[in-house]
Amino acid sequence: MGKKQAGTGPLSRRPDNSAFKQQRLPAWSPSLTANTVLPTFYILSLVCLLLGIWLLITVENTHELKVDYTKAETCEECFSLRKSAIDSTTACTCTVSFHVPKTFPGDVFFYYGLRNFHQNLRRYMDSRDDAQMVGRKNNLKTPSSYCAPFDYDADRNPIAPCGAVANSMFNDSLTVMYNPMDGSKIQVPLYRKGIAWYTDKNVKFRNPPTNNTFPLQQAFERTTRPLYWQRPVYELDDTDSNNNGFINDDLIVWMREAAFPNFKKLYGVLNRAQGPFTEGLPAGNYTLSINYNFPVEPFRGRKELVISTVTWFGGQNYFLPIAYLVTSGLILVTAVVLTMVYVKVGKKGKNMEE
């Protein structure tokens, strides 16, 4: 009735006599000779060279212009004003003139850029309440502890949206004016909606439930705006009531943290349906008007307007084409060295045969 005991002895643990367990399966291993290795190196070098040149030409076909307005022209007064937190709510506007040397054809994208702003710090990235951002009522009134110290104000009113990420939202307002040769001034029209990712807009960020008798402002009742905001979350957009609350495009774009301290985020897209902008952004003189709100002195940063066109490869970024060209050069040098060794030593069979 019991189990049959396994045999004992020196042969009891021997593997079965099969091709798999005895390692007799057919195998293939490359024969690394000079006739196979050297052509491979030269071909890889050529492939990397062609890819690098192709990507470099693609990047060169993009146009990009950066306008640093941190302390430029009349903005120096606003820069000094924003050094003090006491004056954070005092309105300040300034203008900066710049020149576009050549026409930016096709779709043109306008970004705001920040330098030396580290959005990738772990404590900063954790300081948010994603459950609150999808419109859950409980989290709206009781923010997550991760948001501290930006969860409640001095009167214990819950902050919406809470956390350091939302509290530090970029809030400069930018207006670009085109100055043609005839002396007139034309505002550059921008699409300010539809700039956020679809999944962010429709999945990760939702407003609390509302209806005709229960407006958005009432849904945020007994909450307060973040400390350094000029207006509450339900009044972020004066021109479109459907772009307020947690689904505001500017808020959503800001809440997607950047990986590097120097970054740019989309502000708007050129509206090519009117005026002299049907073919793109024309060359000429421009004026940038700024409602200067975002302070950069505490982190020794800079602010800039970035105007750019894009291709299938993205914006103007030379890293990948340079990386391919450098890799091609390194592989070519290695191939030449191996060829010289083969010519001097390998042809006669010295140190090449067993």
C-alpha positions in Angstrom: 0.0 0.0 0.0 3.0 2.4 0.6 5.0 4.2 -2.0 7.8 2.4 -3.7 11.1 3.7 -2.4 13.4 5.2 -4.9 16.6 3.3 -5.6 19.8 4.3 -3.7 23.4 4.2 -4.8 25.8 6.2 -6.9 23.6 6.0 -10.0 20.3 7.0 -8.5 20.7 10.7 -9.2 22.0 10.3 -12.7 20.0 12.2 -15.4 18.0 10.4 -18.0 19.8 9.4 -21.1 18.1 11.9 -23.4 19.4 14.5 -25.9 18.1 17.3 -23.8 19.4 16.2 -20.3 22.7 14.9 -21.8 23.2 18.2 -23.8 23.4 16.5 -27.1 21.0 18.9 -28.9 22.3 20.5 -32.1 23.7 23.9 -31.5 25.1 26.8 -33.5 27.8 29.2 -32.6 29.1 32.0 -34.7 32.6 31.7 -36.2 34.2 35.1 -35.3 36.8 35.5 -38.0 38.2 38.6 -39.6 36.2 38.0 -42.7 32.9 38.2 -40.7 33.7 40.6 -38.0 35.3 43.4 -40.0 32.5 43.8 -42.6 30.0 43.8 -39.7 31.8 46.7 -38.1 32.0 48.7 -41.3 28.3 48.1 -42.1 27.2 49.2 -38.6 29.3 52.3 -38.9 27.7 53.1 -42.3 24.2 52.5 -40.9 24.8 54.7 -37.9 26.3 57.4 -40.2 23.2 57.4 -42.5 20.8 57.5 -39.6 22.7 60.3 -38.0 22.7 62.4 -41.3 19.0 61.7 -41.9 18.1 62.7 -38.3 20.3 65.8 -38.5 18.7 66.9 -41.8 15.3 66.4 -40.1 16.2 68.5 -37.1 17.7 71.2 -39.3 14.3 71.5 -41.0 12.6 72.5 -37.8 12.6 76.1 -36.6 12.9 77.3 -33.0 13.2 80.7 -31.3 13.7 81.3 -27.6 12.8 84.6 -26.0 14.1 85.0 -22.4 12.0 87.6 -20.7 13.0 87.0 -17.0 14.6 90.4 -16.6 14.4 91.7 -20.2 13.5 95.3 -21.0 10.5 96.4 -18.8 10.2 93.0 -17.1 13.1 93.8 -14.7 10.7 95.8 -12.5 8.3 92.9 -12.3 11.2 90.5 -11.6 12.1 92.7 -8.6 8.5 92.9 -7.4 8.1 89.1 -7.4 11.1 88.6 -5.1 8.8 89.3 -2.1 5.9 87.0 -1.2 4.0 90.0 0.2 3.7 91.5 -3.4 2.7 88.1 -4.9 -0.8 89.4 -5.6 0.2 92.8 -7.0 -0.5 92.9 -10.7 2.5 93.6 -13.0 2.7 93.7 -16.7 5.7 94.2 -19.1 6.6 93.9 -22.7 9.6 92.4 -24.6 10.3 93.0 -28.3 11.9 90.3 -30.4 12.5 89.5 -34.1 11.6 86.4 -36.1 14.4 86.2 -38.8 12.5 83.9 -41.2 9.0 82.5 -41.6 8.0 79.5 -39.5 6.0 77.4 -42.0 3.1 75.2 -41.1 1.9 74.5 -37.6 3.7 76.6 -35.0 3.7 75.7 -31.3 4.2 78.2 -28.5 5.7 77.0 -25.2 6.7 78.5 -21.9 10.1 77.4 -20.7 11.6 77.2 -17.2 15.2 76.7 -16.2 16.6 75.3 -13.0 13.1 74.3 -11.8 13.3 70.7 -10.5 9.9 69.1 -10.9 11.5 65.6 -10.6 12.1 65.8 -6.9 10.4 62.8 -5.3 8.8 64.8 -2.4 7.6 67.4 -4.9 6.1 64.8 -7.2 4.3 63.0 -4.4 2.7 66.2 -3.1 -0.6 65.8 -4.9 -3.9 64.1 -4.5 -4.9 62.2 -7.7 -8.2 61.1 -6.1 -9.0 64.7 -5.6 -8.1 65.5 -9.2 -10.7 63.0 -10.5 -13.5 64.9 -8.6 -14.1 62.7 -5.6 -16.1 64.7 -3.0 -14.4 63.1 0.0 -10.9 64.0 -1.2 -12.1 67.4 -2.2 -13.0 68.2 1.5 -10.4 66.0 3.0 -7.1 66.2 1.0 -4.5 63.5 1.2 -1.7 63.8 3.8 0.8 63.7 0.9 -0.3 67.3 0.1 1.0 68.7 3.4 1.7 71.5 4.1 -0.4 72.6 1.1 -3.5 70.7 2.2 -5.2 73.3 4.4 -4.9 77.0 4.8 -4.5 78.9 8.1 -8.3 78.6 8.7 -8.3 74.8 8.1 -10.1 75.2 4.8 -9.2 72.5 2.3 -7.1 73.6 -0.6 -8.3 72.6 -4.1 -6.2 71.5 -5.9 -3.8 70.6 -3.0 -0.1 69.8 -3.0 3.1 71.5 -4.0 2.8 70.7 -7.7 -0.5 72.5 -8.1 0.6 75.3 -5.7 3.6 76.1 -8.0 1.6 76.2 -11.2 3.0 78.5 -13.9 0.6 81.4 -14.1 2.1 84.0 -16.4 -0.2 85.1 -19.2 1.5 85.6 -22.6 0.2 87.6 -25.5 2.2 87.9 -28.8 1.6 90.9 -31.1 2.8 90.9 -34.7 4.1 94.3 -35.9 4.0 94.5 -39.8 5.9 97.1 -41.8 2.7 99.3 -42.2 2.8 100.2 -38.5 -0.2 98.2 -37.4 -0.4 95.6 -34.6 -2.0 92.2 -35.0 -2.5 89.8 -32.1 -1.1 86.3 -32.9 -4.2 84.0 -32.5 -3.6 80.9 -30.4 -5.5 77.7 -29.8 -5.5 77.6 -26.0 -7.5 74.4 -25.7 -6.8 70.9 -26.8 -3.1 71.1 -25.6 -3.3 68.4 -23.0 -3.0 64.6 -23.5 -6.3 62.9 -24.3 -5.9 60.4 -21.4 -5.2 63.2 -19.0 -8.1 65.3 -20.1 -10.7 62.5 -20.1 -9.4 60.0 -17.5 -7.0 61.4 -15.0 -8.6 64.8 -14.4 -12.4 65.2 -13.8 -14.5 67.9 -12.1 -16.8 67.1 -9.2 -20.4 66.2 -10.4 -22.4 69.3 -11.5 -25.7 70.1 -13.2 -27.8 73.1 -14.1 -28.9 73.7 -10.5 -25.5 72.8 -9.0 -22.8 74.8 -10.8 -19.0 74.3 -10.6 -18.5 77.1 -8.1 -20.9 75.5 -5.7 -19.2 72.1 -6.1 -16.0 73.8 -4.8 -17.8 75.5 -1.9 -15.9 75.5 1.4 -12.6 75.0 -0.4 -9.9 77.6 -1.0 -7.4 78.3 -3.8 -3.7 77.4 -3.5 -1.6 79.9 -1.6 0.2 81.4 -4.6 -2.8 81.4 -7.0 -4.5 84.7 -8.1 -7.9 83.1 -8.6 -9.8 79.9 -7.6 -9.7 76.8 -9.7 -13.3 77.2 -10.9 -12.3 80.6 -12.5 -9.1 79.8 -14.3 -10.5 80.6 -17.7 -12.5 83.8 -18.2 -13.3 83.1 -21.8 -14.6 79.5 -21.7 -16.6 78.1 -18.7 -16.0 74.5 -19.9 -12.2 75.0 -19.4 -12.5 75.6 -15.6 -11.9 73.4 -12.6 -9.6 70.3 -12.6 -10.1 69.9 -16.4 -8.4 73.2 -17.2 -5.8 72.5 -20.0 -3.1 74.7 -18.5 -3.5 73.0 -15.1 -3.4 69.5 -16.7 -0.2 70.4 -18.7 1.5 71.6 -15.6 0.6 68.6 -13.5 2.5 66.3 -15.8 5.9 66.8 -14.2 9.1 67.3 -16.3 12.0 64.9 -16.0 14.7 67.5 -16.2 15.3 70.9 -14.5 15.2 72.8 -17.9 12.0 72.1 -19.7 9.2 73.6 -21.8 5.5 73.0 -21.7 2.9 73.7 -24.4 1.1 77.0 -24.0 -0.8 77.2 -27.3 -0.9 76.4 -31.0 -1.0 79.0 -33.8 -4.5 79.5 -35.3 -3.8 79.6 -39.0 -7.4 80.4 -40.0 -7.1 84.1 -40.1 -4.9 87.1 -40.9 -1.3 86.8 -42.2 -0.9 83.5 -40.4 -2.4 81.1 -42.9 1.0 79.9 -44.1 2.6 80.0 -40.7 4.3 82.6 -38.5 5.7 85.3 -40.8 9.1 86.8 -40.3 9.3 90.2 -38.8 9.1 92.1 -35.5 7.0 91.0 -32.6 6.1 92.2 -29.1 5.5 89.9 -26.2 3.2 91.1 -23.5 3.4 89.4 -20.1 1.2 89.4 -17.0 4.2 88.7 -14.8 3.1 86.5 -11.9 5.5 83.5 -11.6 8.5 84.1 -9.4 11.8 82.6 -10.4 14.2 84.3 -8.0 13.8 81.8 -5.1 15.2 79.0 -7.3 17.5 81.1 -9.4 15.6 80.2 -12.5 14.8 81.8 -15.9 11.6 82.1 -17.9 11.3 82.1 -21.7 8.9 81.9 -24.5 9.7 79.1 -27.0 8.3 79.2 -30.5 8.9 76.1 -32.5 7.8 73.9 -35.5 7.8 70.2 -35.2 8.3 67.2 -37.5 7.7 63.5 -37.2 10.9 63.5 -35.0 9.5 66.1 -32.7 11.1 69.5 -32.0 14.6 70.8 -32.5 16.7 68.3 -30.5 20.3 67.4 -31.7 21.0 64.7 -29.1 20.0 61.7 -31.1 21.6 62.6 -34.5 24.9 63.6 -32.7 24.7 60.3 -30.7 24.4 58.3 -34.0 27.2 60.2 -35.6 29.6 59.8 -32.7 28.7 56.1 -32.5 29.4 55.7 -36.2 32.8 57.4 -35.7 33.7 55.1 -32.8 32.7 52.0 -34.6 34.7 53.1 -37.7 37.8 53.8 -35.6 37.5 50.3 -34.0 37.1 48.7 -37.4 40.2 50.5 -38.8 42.3 49.4 -35.7 41.1 45.8 -36.1 41.9 45.9 -39.8 45.4 47.1 -39.2 46.0 44.4 -36.6 44.7 41.8 -39.1 46.8 43.1 -41.9 50.0 43.1 -39.8 49.5 39.9 -37.7 46.5 37.9 -39.0 47.5 37.4 -42.6 50.5 35.4 -41.8 48.6 33.4 -39.2 50.6 34.6 -36.2 48.6 34.4 -33.0 45.5 33.6 -35.1 45.6 29.8 -35.2 45.6 27.4 -32.4 
